[in-house]
Structures are given as C-alpha cells and as structure tokens.
Amino acid sequence: MADKMINDAVAKIRTKGPFKAEIALVLGSGLGNFVETLDQTTRLSFSEIPGFPISTVEGHSGELVHGYLGDVPVLVNSGRVHFYEGYSLEQVVYPIHILQALGAKTIILTNAAGSIRKDFPPGDLMLIDHLLNLTGHSVYQDNQEPESIFDPQILKRASQIAENESILLKVGSYAGLNGPSYETPAEIRFLRLKQADAVGMSTVHESMAAFQAGMQVLGISCLTNYAAGILDQPLNHEEVMETGRRVREDFAKLLTKLVHSLAT
C-alpha cells in the first residue's frame, strides 16, 4: 500500500473535520443506521477521499463518519466494497489502512451473513472466532494466513456484554467467498463439511489486513438469512436488508456497550 497515497488521503480527510479516534467500525449491509446513534458527527463521502473505492451495493451508504458514543470518539466506515464490484484486493483493504492512519488501534468489522446452521436463525448476531478464506486471494503473499485473527480478550468482553444485556449472541466461523451470486446448495454442503457456521462476501481480507497492520480485530455477523439449501425457499437481498433493520436495537446496544468497554 503506497504510503504517499494514504498520507494524501489522510491530509484531505483532516481538512474536513476532526477525523481521529482509536476505535473504528465498518458497517455491513443493512447496518449503516448505527451512525444515527452517534453525536457530533462529521461525514465525508467516500468519493471525496483520494483513492477510496466507492460502494455500489444497496445498504452501503458510502461515508466515512467521525462521531461520539457518549464521550468516546469513533471512526465509522458506513459501507464497504467487495471483489464482485470489480475492485482489487488492494482496493478492498485500502479503507482499513486509512482508518489506521487516522489513529484506529482497534477495529470492529460487521457484516450481513447467511447462516449455515438451523440453530443459528436469521436475526441472531454472531461473533466471528475463525475465518475460512475461500476467495483465492490473500494479503499474506506466502499464503501463511494466521490461525487466530480475532482478539480473544475482546471476544470474551463482547460475550459478557451480550449476556449482561440479554442479547442473544452466537459464536462461530465465517466463510468468505467472492460473490456476487449467493452460494448454491452444493457449495453450502461443502462449507458445512469445512465447519463453517456463516457465509458472506466480505470481512475476510479486511480482518487480515487489520491484523497484519497490528490492530486489534473483532468481527460480528448479523445473520440475515439461511444459506441456500438450508430451507426450501429462494434468497434475496431485500431479506438481508429487512433482517438488518429488525436487529438494529440489539446491534446498536452491543456496539455501544462494547465501544465504551474498549475505551476504558
């Protein structure tokens, strides 16, 4: 990643407002409403940031937001890009490097995902404890991807917060594929053999890039639908969006409590 490009982008961002925080979040499909819980927000369209890729997917507003949860400053990428939009691996992870350059030391990556398990129904939230990278790409050029990306202490803290707040929070592994189409029933049977619990088209490379850069990483999936073949019904993006809207309250509560906990 070219340092000059990142430095130029940060310089441009800083002319627009106080974009600096140690905690950053990336919001997936249908979850962008979380930014409405922030106070004193400053928003910057991705299109105004040099080199920043632009999301073309419904449910991704495409904004970098600085705001406060109480007295805790946070940086939020409301939206992300994916391989299936025609972007390169370097472009997909570029926003992570920007967040780090703006001061982020901890990142919470969220996504909408399909559940591969009947006991993980749509509407549940799932902490990601392991990744399965099935995209054919990696930020680790030697393909020696680390086994443990997600910070165990933050995982434990998030689980405790969920228990205290009576939020149902599952824990499982996330399989990342390229998309853009939803997986076939045969592919889902393969993923079950690989012991995946949820599947999606993001998060894998962002997580690895953040970990590689020395950041603490946490991943949370909003399980928005059953994956293909789990139930006898077709999949659609509107279902993803609607389930995201349904879980907003629990999602916002969990993130808010977690951010305050990480800031202490």
C-alpha positions as CSV (number, residue, x, y, z in Angstrom):
1,M,0.0,0.0,0.0
2,A,1.6,3.3,-1.1
3,D,2.3,5.5,1.9
4,K,2.1,8.6,-0.2
5,M,-1.5,7.8,-1.3
6,I,-2.5,7.1,2.3
7,N,-0.8,10.3,3.6
8,D,-2.5,12.4,0.9
9,A,-5.9,10.8,1.7
10,V,-5.5,11.5,5.4
11,A,-4.4,15.1,4.8
12,K,-7.5,15.6,2.7
13,I,-9.8,14.0,5.3
14,R,-8.3,16.1,8.1
15,T,-9.3,19.3,6.2
16,K,-12.9,18.3,6.5
17,G,-13.1,17.7,10.3
18,P,-11.6,16.1,13.4
19,F,-11.2,12.6,12.0
20,K,-9.2,10.9,14.7
21,A,-10.1,8.0,17.0
22,E,-8.6,4.8,18.4
23,I,-11.7,2.7,17.8
24,A,-13.1,2.2,14.3
25,L,-16.1,0.3,12.9
26,V,-17.0,-1.0,9.5
27,L,-20.8,-1.4,8.9
28,G,-22.1,-4.0,6.5
29,S,-25.4,-4.4,4.5
30,G,-28.4,-3.0,6.3
31,L,-26.4,-2.0,9.4
32,G,-25.5,1.6,8.4
33,N,-28.2,3.0,10.6
34,F,-25.9,2.7,13.6
35,V,-24.3,6.0,12.7
36,E,-27.6,7.7,13.7
37,T,-26.8,6.8,17.3
38,L,-23.6,8.9,17.2
39,D,-23.4,12.5,18.5
40,Q,-21.5,15.4,16.9
41,T,-21.0,13.6,13.6
42,T,-18.8,14.8,10.7
43,R,-19.5,12.9,7.5
44,L,-17.4,12.6,4.4
45,S,-18.4,10.8,1.2
46,F,-16.0,8.1,0.1
47,S,-16.0,9.9,-3.3
48,E,-14.2,12.8,-1.6
49,I,-11.3,10.7,-0.3
50,P,-8.4,10.3,-2.7
51,G,-8.1,6.6,-3.8
52,F,-11.1,5.5,-1.8
53,P,-13.2,2.8,-3.6
54,I,-16.9,3.6,-4.0
55,S,-19.6,1.1,-2.9
56,T,-22.2,0.3,-5.4
57,V,-24.3,-2.1,-3.2
58,E,-27.7,-1.2,-1.7
59,G,-27.4,-0.8,2.1
60,H,-23.9,0.7,1.9
61,S,-24.2,4.5,2.2
62,G,-20.5,5.1,1.4
63,E,-19.5,7.5,4.1
64,L,-16.6,8.0,6.5
65,V,-18.1,9.2,9.7
66,H,-16.5,10.7,12.8
67,G,-18.7,11.0,15.9
68,Y,-19.0,10.2,19.6
69,L,-20.7,7.5,21.6
70,G,-21.1,9.4,24.8
71,D,-17.6,10.9,25.2
72,V,-15.8,8.2,23.2
73,P,-14.7,9.3,19.7
74,V,-15.1,6.7,16.9
75,L,-14.5,6.4,13.2
76,V,-17.1,4.6,11.1
77,N,-16.9,3.3,7.6
78,S,-20.6,3.2,6.7
79,G,-20.3,0.8,3.8
80,R,-17.6,-1.2,2.1
81,V,-16.6,-2.6,-1.3
82,H,-16.3,-6.2,-2.5
83,F,-14.4,-8.1,-5.1
84,Y,-17.6,-8.6,-7.1
85,E,-17.9,-4.9,-7.7
86,G,-14.7,-5.1,-9.8
87,Y,-12.2,-4.0,-7.1
88,S,-8.8,-5.4,-6.5
89,L,-7.6,-6.8,-3.2
90,E,-5.6,-3.7,-2.6
91,Q,-8.7,-1.5,-3.1
92,V,-10.8,-3.7,-0.8
93,V,-8.4,-3.3,2.1
94,Y,-7.4,0.3,1.4
95,P,-10.1,1.7,3.7
96,I,-8.6,-0.3,6.6
97,H,-5.2,1.3,6.1
98,I,-6.9,4.8,6.1
99,L,-8.7,4.1,9.4
100,Q,-5.4,3.0,10.9
101,A,-3.7,6.1,9.6
102,L,-6.4,8.2,11.3
103,G,-5.5,6.7,14.6
104,A,-7.5,3.5,14.9
105,K,-5.9,0.8,17.0
106,T,-9.0,-1.4,17.4
107,I,-11.4,-2.2,14.6
108,I,-14.9,-3.8,14.8
109,L,-15.9,-5.3,11.4
110,T,-19.6,-6.1,10.9
111,N,-21.4,-7.8,8.0
112,A,-24.6,-9.4,6.9
113,A,-24.2,-13.1,6.5
114,G,-26.1,-16.3,5.6
115,S,-26.5,-18.9,8.3
116,I,-25.4,-22.4,7.6
117,R,-26.8,-23.8,10.8
118,K,-30.5,-24.2,11.6
119,D,-29.8,-23.4,15.2
120,F,-28.3,-20.0,14.1
121,P,-31.6,-18.4,12.8
122,P,-31.9,-15.1,10.9
123,G,-31.9,-12.2,13.3
124,D,-29.2,-13.7,15.5
125,L,-25.8,-11.9,15.9
126,M,-22.7,-14.0,15.7
127,L,-19.2,-13.2,17.0
128,I,-16.6,-14.5,14.5
129,D,-14.0,-16.6,16.1
130,H,-12.4,-18.1,12.9
131,L,-12.2,-17.3,9.2
132,L,-12.3,-19.5,6.2
133,N,-10.8,-17.6,3.2
134,L,-12.2,-19.3,0.1
135,T,-11.7,-16.3,-2.2
136,G,-8.4,-17.3,-3.8
137,H,-6.8,-14.1,-2.7
138,S,-4.8,-13.1,0.4
139,V,-3.0,-10.2,1.9
140,Y,-0.5,-12.8,3.1
141,Q,1.6,-13.3,-0.1
142,D,3.1,-16.6,1.2
143,N,-0.5,-17.8,2.0
144,Q,0.6,-18.5,5.6
145,E,-2.5,-16.9,7.0
146,P,-2.6,-16.8,10.8
147,E,-4.9,-19.2,12.6
148,S,-6.1,-16.6,15.1
149,I,-7.2,-13.1,13.8
150,F,-9.7,-12.0,16.4
151,D,-8.5,-10.8,19.8
152,P,-9.6,-13.3,22.4
153,Q,-9.9,-10.7,25.2
154,I,-12.3,-8.6,23.1
155,L,-14.3,-11.7,22.1
156,K,-14.7,-12.6,25.8
157,R,-15.7,-9.0,26.6
158,A,-18.3,-8.9,23.8
159,S,-19.8,-12.2,25.0
160,Q,-20.0,-10.9,28.6
161,I,-21.7,-7.7,27.5
162,A,-24.2,-9.6,25.4
163,E,-25.0,-11.8,28.4
164,N,-25.4,-8.8,30.7
165,E,-27.7,-7.1,28.2
166,S,-29.7,-10.2,27.4
167,I,-28.7,-10.1,23.7
168,L,-28.5,-13.5,22.0
169,L,-25.0,-13.7,20.6
170,K,-23.7,-16.8,18.9
171,V,-20.1,-17.6,18.3
172,G,-18.9,-19.3,15.1
173,S,-16.7,-19.4,12.0
174,Y,-17.3,-17.2,8.9
175,A,-16.5,-18.3,5.4
176,G,-15.7,-15.6,2.9
177,L,-16.5,-16.1,-0.8
178,N,-16.2,-13.7,-3.8
179,G,-19.8,-13.5,-4.9
180,P,-21.7,-11.8,-6.4
181,S,-24.3,-14.5,-6.5
182,Y,-25.5,-16.3,-3.4
183,E,-24.0,-19.7,-2.8
184,T,-25.5,-22.8,-4.3
185,P,-26.9,-25.6,-2.1
186,A,-23.9,-27.8,-3.2
187,E,-21.5,-25.0,-2.1
188,I,-23.2,-24.8,1.3
189,R,-22.9,-28.5,1.8
190,F,-19.2,-28.1,1.1
191,L,-19.0,-25.3,3.6
192,R,-20.7,-27.4,6.3
193,L,-18.0,-30.0,5.8
194,K,-15.5,-27.3,6.4
195,Q,-17.3,-26.5,9.7
196,A,-18.3,-23.0,8.6
197,D,-21.3,-21.5,10.5
198,A,-22.0,-18.5,8.3
199,V,-21.1,-17.3,4.9
200,G,-20.6,-13.9,3.2
201,M,-18.7,-11.9,0.7
202,S,-16.7,-9.5,2.8
203,T,-14.7,-9.2,6.1
204,V,-12.0,-11.8,5.4
205,H,-9.5,-9.6,3.8
206,E,-10.3,-6.5,5.9
207,S,-9.7,-8.6,9.1
208,M,-6.4,-10.0,7.8
209,A,-5.2,-6.6,6.7
210,A,-6.1,-5.0,10.0
211,F,-4.4,-7.9,11.9
212,Q,-1.3,-7.7,9.7
213,A,-1.1,-4.0,10.4
214,G,-1.1,-4.6,14.2
215,M,-4.7,-3.7,15.0
216,Q,-6.9,-5.5,17.5
217,V,-9.7,-7.1,15.5
218,L,-13.3,-8.1,16.3
219,G,-15.9,-9.4,13.8
220,I,-19.6,-9.5,14.2
221,S,-22.1,-11.0,11.7
222,C,-25.7,-10.2,11.5
223,L,-27.3,-13.5,10.3
224,T,-29.9,-12.2,7.9
225,N,-31.0,-15.3,6.1
226,Y,-30.5,-19.1,5.9
227,A,-28.0,-20.0,3.2
228,A,-29.1,-21.8,0.1
229,G,-30.4,-25.3,0.6
230,I,-31.0,-24.9,4.4
231,L,-34.6,-24.0,3.7
232,D,-36.7,-24.6,0.6
233,Q,-37.0,-21.0,-0.4
234,P,-35.1,-18.6,-2.7
235,L,-32.7,-15.9,-1.3
236,N,-32.9,-12.2,-2.0
237,H,-31.1,-9.0,-0.9
238,E,-34.3,-7.4,0.5
239,E,-34.4,-10.2,3.1
240,V,-30.9,-9.2,4.1
241,M,-31.9,-5.6,4.4
242,E,-35.1,-6.3,6.4
243,T,-33.4,-8.5,8.9
244,G,-30.7,-5.8,9.4
245,R,-33.5,-3.4,10.2
246,R,-35.1,-5.8,12.7
247,V,-31.9,-6.3,14.8
248,R,-30.9,-2.6,14.8
249,E,-31.7,-2.1,18.5
250,D,-29.7,-5.1,19.8
251,F,-26.9,-4.4,17.3
252,A,-26.6,-0.8,18.4
253,K,-26.7,-1.7,22.1
254,L,-24.0,-4.3,21.7
255,L,-21.7,-2.0,19.8
256,T,-22.3,1.0,22.1
257,K,-21.5,-1.0,25.2
258,L,-18.5,-2.7,23.6
259,V,-17.0,0.6,22.4
260,H,-17.4,2.1,25.9
261,S,-15.8,-1.0,27.4
262,L,-12.8,-0.9,25.0
263,A,-12.3,2.8,25.7
264,T,-11.8,2.3,29.5
